[in-house]
Amino acid sequence: MLDTQVKRKYDLIAHYYDERWKGYLDATHKVAIDLLNPKNTDIILDVSGGTGLLCEKIVTKLDNKGKIFLIDISKEMLEKAKNRLSQHKNIIIRQEDVHNLNFTENYFSKIVNISSFHYYTNPQKVLSVFHKILKKNGELILVDWCRDSIHFKVHDLFMKLFSKEYVKTYSSKELIFLLEEANLQIGKVVSFTHFLWRLIGIKAIKC
């Protein structure tokens, strides 16, 4: 049910999403790309990649080499992604629910997941699948809201009361615990803010 509500929400806001959240998207994408450090040899999965804005920034660093898969649950967000990325033949776009990904084991060198982890109803399952489809020494880049501050503790309670599709914002300790529980080794942690938004970026490695 929550996955359906997430899909419905982003189908409705797809047409103005990039413009409405431009500053936030620029800030989170910069951190994600710095952690991702994309290479021409990479096979990258952009999870919950929405309108393809991050994917577009990544592909420019690959010289149209490598390969990127972009998946999202929202059809309308993906329509914008298809229009944006139509000239890039090394990008494959698929509508999928992150809880039921269908990819080959040990396939991706890197997975990037931005500003969507707080919507996942079964984060343990999601991380388990990420681990399964990453190659050995593959990297997961996770950027999301962080509940370490008092402000975000209040924000978390507010969202639980008034946002039907929302699940939970995790603290940095909770996120690290979930990643380590999924047999992903923490490589780098970056804490940052965008106006009132407290965020965290984590690079985790499949060893």
Backbone torsions as a table, in degrees:
resi	resn	phi	psi	omega
1	MET	NA	-45.3	-179.2
2	LEU	-63.3	-37.7	178.7
3	ASP	-62.4	-39.1	177.3
4	THR	-64.0	-39.2	179.2
5	GLN	-67.6	-37.9	176.0
6	VAL	-62.8	-46.2	178.6
7	LYS	-57.6	-46.8	-178.6
8	ARG	-62.0	-43.6	-178.6
9	LYS	-60.9	-47.9	-174.7
10	TYR	-78.3	-24.4	169.5
11	ASP	-61.4	-38.0	-177.0
12	LEU	-73.7	-34.4	-173.7
13	ILE	-101.2	1.3	-174.7
14	ALA	-56.1	-38.0	-172.9
15	HIS	-68.7	-21.0	178.7
16	TYR	-123.9	7.3	-173.2
17	TYR	-58.0	-51.3	-175.7
18	ASP	-61.8	-41.6	-178.4
19	GLU	-72.1	-41.7	-177.1
20	ARG	-63.7	-37.8	-173.3
21	TRP	-113.1	26.8	-173.1
22	LYS	-54.5	-49.6	-178.3
23	GLY	-61.7	-44.7	178.8
24	TYR	-62.8	-44.4	-179.0
25	LEU	-64.5	-41.5	177.6
26	ASP	-59.7	-44.0	-177.5
27	ALA	-66.2	-46.5	-177.8
28	THR	-71.7	-36.7	179.6
29	HIS	-66.4	-36.9	178.6
30	LYS	-61.1	-46.3	179.0
31	VAL	-63.4	-43.5	-178.3
32	ALA	-62.1	-44.8	-178.1
33	ILE	-68.7	-37.0	175.7
34	ASP	-60.5	-42.3	179.0
35	LEU	-72.7	-36.3	-177.3
36	LEU	-70.1	-41.6	-179.6
37	ASN	46.2	62.6	-172.2
38	PRO	-63.4	140.8	178.7
39	LYS	-118.6	157.4	-178.6
40	ASN	-61.6	-23.3	-178.0
41	THR	-89.8	-3.0	-174.3
42	ASP	-72.7	147.0	163.4
43	ILE	-114.0	111.5	-168.7
44	ILE	-113.4	138.9	171.5
45	LEU	-109.9	118.8	175.2
46	ASP	-97.9	104.1	-173.3
47	VAL	-89.6	134.8	-175.9
48	SER	53.8	46.4	-170.9
49	GLY	-80.1	-2.9	171.0
50	GLY	57.8	-126.0	-173.7
51	THR	-81.5	2.8	177.0
52	GLY	82.7	11.4	-178.0
53	LEU	-63.9	-45.5	177.3
54	LEU	-66.6	-42.5	180.0
55	CYS	-57.5	-40.2	178.0
56	GLU	-62.5	-39.2	179.6
57	LYS	-70.2	-36.2	179.1
58	ILE	-68.0	-45.8	-172.6
59	VAL	-65.2	-27.9	178.3
60	THR	-67.2	-21.3	178.2
61	LYS	-89.5	-4.5	-177.9
62	LEU	-103.7	0.2	-178.6
63	ASP	53.2	37.1	-178.4
64	ASN	58.5	26.1	173.6
65	LYS	-108.1	-174.0	-177.0
66	GLY	63.7	-163.5	179.6
67	LYS	-152.0	140.7	177.7
68	ILE	-128.8	131.5	169.7
69	PHE	-105.3	129.5	176.4
70	LEU	-114.0	122.7	177.6
71	ILE	-125.0	147.9	176.8
72	ASP	-158.1	157.4	179.9
73	ILE	-85.0	-19.5	-174.6
74	SER	-92.8	119.8	178.6
75	LYS	-64.0	-40.2	-177.1
76	GLU	-69.6	-37.9	175.2
77	MET	-62.8	-41.0	-178.9
78	LEU	-69.8	-29.9	175.1
79	GLU	-61.6	-40.2	176.4
80	LYS	-66.1	-38.7	178.4
81	ALA	-63.4	-42.0	-179.9
82	LYS	-62.7	-41.1	177.6
83	ASN	-65.2	-41.4	-177.6
84	ARG	-68.8	-37.6	-167.6
85	LEU	-109.5	12.7	-172.0
86	SER	-59.9	-25.9	-176.7
87	GLN	-83.9	-8.3	-176.2
88	HIS	-98.7	106.7	-175.1
89	LYS	-77.5	-12.1	179.4
90	ASN	-95.2	13.9	176.6
91	ILE	-114.0	126.6	179.2
92	ILE	-112.7	125.9	-175.4
93	ILE	-111.9	128.2	-178.9
94	ARG	-138.2	141.6	173.9
95	GLN	-88.2	114.1	-179.5
96	GLU	-146.4	152.5	171.4
97	ASP	-88.3	128.2	-176.4
98	VAL	-58.1	-24.8	-180.0
99	HIS	-77.1	-10.7	-177.0
100	ASN	-136.3	51.3	-179.1
101	LEU	-70.0	145.4	-178.0
102	ASN	-126.2	82.5	178.8
103	PHE	-131.9	159.1	179.6
104	THR	-68.0	144.8	176.6
105	GLU	-62.9	147.7	173.7
106	ASN	55.4	41.7	-173.2
107	TYR	-102.6	-42.9	-172.5
108	PHE	-91.7	140.7	172.9
109	SER	-83.1	-28.2	-179.1
110	LYS	-148.7	143.5	172.8
111	ILE	-124.5	134.1	177.2
112	VAL	-122.2	135.1	-174.3
113	ASN	-140.4	112.7	-173.0
114	ILE	-122.2	131.1	168.3
115	SER	53.5	37.7	178.2
116	SER	-140.2	-10.8	-176.1
117	PHE	-60.7	-28.8	-178.7
118	HIS	-72.2	-6.2	176.6
119	TYR	-99.6	-6.0	-172.4
120	TYR	-81.9	124.4	-176.7
121	THR	-75.3	-25.2	-179.9
122	ASN	-134.8	77.3	-175.7
123	PRO	-63.0	-32.1	178.3
124	GLN	-62.1	-42.7	178.7
125	LYS	-64.8	-43.9	180.0
126	VAL	-59.1	-48.0	-178.9
127	LEU	-66.5	-34.4	176.5
128	SER	-62.8	-41.3	177.6
129	VAL	-68.3	-41.2	176.4
130	PHE	-55.5	-46.2	179.7
131	HIS	-60.7	-41.4	-177.4
132	LYS	-64.2	-40.9	-173.4
133	ILE	-92.7	-6.3	173.2
134	LEU	-80.1	144.1	170.9
135	LYS	-69.5	163.8	171.8
136	LYS	-60.1	134.5	-175.1
137	ASN	70.0	8.8	173.9
138	GLY	-69.1	159.3	-172.6
139	GLU	-120.2	137.9	170.2
140	LEU	-106.0	124.3	175.0
141	ILE	-106.2	115.7	-178.0
142	LEU	-118.2	121.9	175.8
143	VAL	-125.1	125.4	-178.1
144	ASP	-158.2	173.4	174.3
145	TRP	-60.4	156.0	-177.6
146	CYS	-133.5	131.9	-173.2
147	ARG	-93.6	22.6	-176.6
148	ASP	-71.3	-32.0	-175.3
149	SER	-87.7	158.8	175.9
150	ILE	-59.8	-41.3	179.7
151	HIS	-56.0	-44.4	-177.2
152	PHE	-80.2	-20.6	171.0
153	LYS	-64.7	-41.9	176.8
154	VAL	-67.3	-42.9	179.1
155	HIS	-59.5	-40.5	179.1
156	ASP	-60.7	-44.4	178.5
157	LEU	-65.2	-41.6	179.0
158	PHE	-61.2	-45.9	-178.6
159	MET	-63.9	-39.2	179.1
160	LYS	-63.8	-31.3	-180.0
161	LEU	-79.4	-36.0	-167.5
162	PHE	-119.3	-2.4	179.4
163	SER	-120.2	109.5	-174.6
164	LYS	-64.9	-31.7	-175.5
165	GLU	-86.9	-11.6	-175.8
166	TYR	-75.9	143.8	177.5
167	VAL	-110.7	-64.4	-174.6
168	LYS	-170.4	140.5	166.7
169	THR	-96.8	130.0	-174.6
170	TYR	-95.7	152.6	170.7
171	SER	-76.8	165.9	178.3
172	SER	-61.2	-39.2	179.3
173	LYS	-65.1	-39.9	179.4
174	GLU	-65.6	-42.3	179.0
175	LEU	-64.2	-45.4	179.4
176	ILE	-62.2	-40.9	177.6
177	PHE	-60.4	-46.0	-180.0
178	LEU	-61.6	-41.8	180.0
179	LEU	-66.6	-44.5	179.8
180	GLU	-67.9	-34.2	176.8
181	GLU	-63.9	-29.3	178.0
182	ALA	-87.3	13.6	178.8
183	ASN	63.6	38.1	173.2
184	LEU	-112.4	125.8	-177.2
185	GLN	-87.0	132.6	-179.0
186	ILE	-72.4	124.8	179.6
187	GLY	-101.5	-42.4	-178.3
188	LYS	-155.2	143.0	177.8
189	VAL	-128.9	129.8	179.2
190	VAL	-125.4	124.3	173.5
191	SER	-102.4	137.7	-179.6
192	PHE	-154.7	169.1	-179.8
193	THR	-131.5	153.4	170.0
194	HIS	-134.3	103.8	-171.0
195	PHE	53.8	-117.4	-179.2
196	LEU	-88.5	-1.6	-176.6
197	TRP	-84.5	121.9	174.4
198	ARG	-97.2	124.6	-173.5
199	LEU	-131.3	165.0	178.3
200	ILE	-138.5	141.2	173.5
201	GLY	-120.7	131.4	-177.8
202	ILE	-130.8	133.3	167.7
203	LYS	-104.0	121.3	178.7
204	ALA	-122.1	145.4	-170.3
205	ILE	-122.5	135.8	174.2
206	LYS	-84.4	113.5	-177.4
207	CYS	-101.2	NA	NA
